[in-house]
Amino acid sequence: MISIPQLQSSLQAGQFLEYQCQANLNLYDSSLLQGLVTQAVAGRQLRVLPLPVENEGKLQGMAVQVRLCEDDYPGWLALEDLDLLEVAEIAYQPLALTAAEICDRIPQVIAFAHAAMNQPNHYLWGGTVGPNYDCSGLMQTAFAAAGIWLPRDSYQQEAFTQPLSLDALQPGDLVFFGPPERANHVGLHLGDRYYIHSSGRDRGRNGIGIDVLSEEGDEISRAYYKLFRGVGRVTQCYQPRIP
């Protein structure tokens, strides 16, 4: 359990320690704690960023800014959740898997996505711990279940993967959608151009489902196909920046 005085003391001493989540935690897009930006499953590690303080040395607001260690993703953590952190015994060390080793783990990734679909679920912006996910949260969590870390957001995942032609598409590759500026949706290819993804109500579904990458599919498939950007293959584990 981490107290606010302990946290302030370590930061003031220049000790930017890693902490381990002892429960699933929500991270928000600002210190107002109104918009969920991502989640951290129990066992993930994070660092607390330098704290803003008032003149008398007390913390401002209701949250501290943190950065998750596995994917460098920033967010705000409620002060009341500090007691769900413990100092990590060992600093996070990512696996250095080869492309061949990742390929061998793809069946685990696909199995996780299918199992997630078979649970009652709905689309949740920022969701990564289940049963409710957003599109990139489902991809990140499915790969993480096989020991493979991806960046958090769909546009980051697109930049992280090896671009492919449609002719080279294999099960486990990622399928990206969105406007010309950047990807804003992602799915996991299952084979024969079918892909599994978590999509919201705006496309006619509210949760995880399977669609086909074709203009000959149903209404949902056609809507996404119009936004198709490209495909990419995961060939490495994300390597966090050195703090």
Number of C-alpha atoms within 10 A of each C-alpha: 13 14 16 13 11 11 17 18 12 12 16 12 9 10 11 16 16 21 26 25 23 19 14 14 20 22 27 23 17 16 19 12 18 10 15 17 19 26 22 20 17 15 14 20 23 27 20 20 16 14 17 13 12 10 8 6 9 13 17 13 14 13 22 22 21 20 19 22 24 22 19 19 17 20 24 25 24 18 17 11 18 20 13 18 22 16 16 17 9 10 14 16 10 16 13 13 15 12 13 10 13 21 18 11 16 19 15 17 24 21 14 20 24 18 11 21 21 12 12 11 16 21 21 21 18 24 23 26 19 18 19 24 28 28 28 28 28 31 30 23 24 26 24 17 15 18 17 24 23 26 24 21 21 27 19 15 24 26 13 18 18 15 16 16 9 12 6 11 19 18 19 24 25 28 28 24 22 19 12 9 7 15 22 18 25 31 27 29 25 22 13 11 16 17 22 24 27 29 25 17 10 8 12 11 14 17 22 28 17 18 22 21 18 16 13 10 14 11 13 16 19 17 15 21 20 14 16 20 19 17 24 25 22 23 18 21 23 20 17 17 9 6 7
